[in-house]
Amino acid sequence: MFSSLRQVAALFLVFAAVSTQALELHATRTSPTDLSLTGLLTGVPAGESRYVRWADLAQLPSTKLKLTGEFVPGEQEVTVVFLTELWKSLPLGAGADTLLATCTDGYASVYRATFIASHRPFLILAINGQGPEKWPPPGLKFNPGPYVISVSADVAPAVAQLLDAGHKKPWGVSDLRVARYADAFAGLSTGSRAALSAPAIAGREIWVHSCASCHAGPPATFGGTKSDRPFDVLAAHARYNPTYFKRYIRDPKGFAPSAKMEPHPHYSDAQLDALIAFLAPEPRS
Ligand code: HEC
């Protein structure tokens, strides 16, 4: 899924983005390739879902990108809608500044509006001209549908600087929630985390953009559900057994060959200490 910096990507602009029309929001799901939308949407009562059809998404300004190794080895052409276009097509409620993506397996990814502008994530509608009803493409064992969101350093050089670009490339995306970042992650800035040290604030960023893909946060905080470990258990490891905590994050399979957590061998000691400072904050007066 990772694309190398050196690869040459030819980008063909298919439609010049003149203006983005509003997406039609349907009250019912009629197909597994409908994308569910919830959250801060004008005219949609809190807690209700709306659905957008693949064909409607395909009407938004789209682009064809040539990516290497995105799904299978070698080059593949993907038809994409940049999240900037999707964002413009939604009836955003007051204060909306974040898209929260959830996948069929409980994996989650966070896209702040600032990130959408700077890192140019895109929704993949077709692989080599084939839509999700024809997925997986030949050579791929897993169906990445109904949707994939991805980023590429060839599209936005800032992607190369991300600590974990993989967490911005979820497969199986089925739900998007429009949110206010401060509300979606309120639990990370309250109680003992209301006044964090600078390292703890850096650790909180790593939590949101990496760990929250699989781990639930404190109550009322957005996070994935792939891991069943409560936030408090992770915080207790950070506080009482930091050596184990650090080693587990770098190499989970080193502890349990069956571990499902992905390794983070590239994390520096400073980054792991920042995570500990966030999960087990020192009381500040
Ligand atoms: C791809 C999903 C995924 C990501 C991303 C992830 N974890 Fe995990 N994590 C898990 C799962 C699943 C477990 C349960 C044990 C296992 O299968 O590895 C786990 C277990 C753990 C444990 C051990 C808990 C115990 O009870 O022994 C710690 C500590 C931990 N995760 C911290 C983190 C931190 C910090 C991050 C972010 C840097 C992170 N994880 C990112 C899925 C993930």
Residues whose N, C-alpha, C, O or C-beta is under 5 A from the ligand:
A	BS01	HEC	S210 C211 S213 C214 K226 S227 R229 L234 H237 F245 Y248 P252 S258 A259 K260 M261 E262
